[in-house]
Amino acid sequence: MKSTTESSSLYDNLEQMDIPTLLENINKEDKKVALAVEQQLPEIAALVEQIVPRMKNGGRLFYIGAGTSGRLGILDASECPPTYGVPFDWVVGIIAGGDQAIRKAVENAEDDADQAWKDIQQFGFNENDTVIGIAASGTTPYVIGGVKAARKKGLLTGCITCNLNSPLSEAVEYPIQVVVGPEFVTGSTRMKAGTAQKMVLNMISTTTMIKLGRVKGNKMVDMQLSNKKLVNRGTRMIMESTGLNEEEAHEMLLQHGSVRAAVEAFYQNNNKG
């Protein structure tokens, strides 16, 4: 397997470049990422089409990864409850080395091929669950071992990687292989590879939540009202949907706890009238 993620940078003598040139060249490389993701849209769609019916039947979505990949999975998973009002365990991000590895690297954690499945089992599992392994190189033992064990137990498996035909891609049913090319700093996969992984994770979770009915029109009608900004946003959504003034919409939102519930209550009351 030829590793694109470890290929030498297209640039050299970086330390001799001035700051504007460094930024310009990083940006030039970043522009390639969205085009690489575009090439994988059919594969992303195929995976999401499998995830949605499983989640409708009580399945959950697990992301497993090490280092940057693990952190990106946790980021995507942790934003689903406040954004879509779903339970915290609908989408679960798991990182090699446990939560302490979110901030500080845990030595050799990614080399344990048996640990990811043990980590998943702490949440329980059922046949409708999906496990997506995230690894830029596609060679991380923690991730490969996790998806292999999950697949053996009958769970749906997919992956996000940035190398073609990696061991990880071969281990899953639905591989997503976003080949972004060499990193600006050789081997620094937190850059283009990380950006690609973040984009694909956004696509998977957002599309899944929309198809699970957690968005109405184009609005996050089930978002958690965890701060003043979100309460104000929710108030505006209700005003737009109902024609209520700001004070009335705000009162409805606080009374019913979500935009969806407030708007439904408004129309139920109007229909009765």
Secondary structure, 3 states (H helix, E strand, C coil): CCCCCCCCCCCCCHHHCCHHHHHHHHHHHHHHHHHHHHCCHHHHHHHHHHHHHHHHCCCCEEEEECHHHHHHHHHHHHHHHHHHCCCCCCEEEEECCCHHHHCCCCCCHHHCCCHHHHHHHCCCCCCCCEEEEECCCCCCHHHHHHHHHHHHCCCEEEEEECCCCCHHHHHCCEEEECCCCCCCCCCCCCCHHHHHHHHHHHHHHHHHHHHCCCCECCECCCCCCCCHHHHHHHHHHHHHHHCCCHHHHHHHHHHHCCHHHHHHHHHHHHHHC
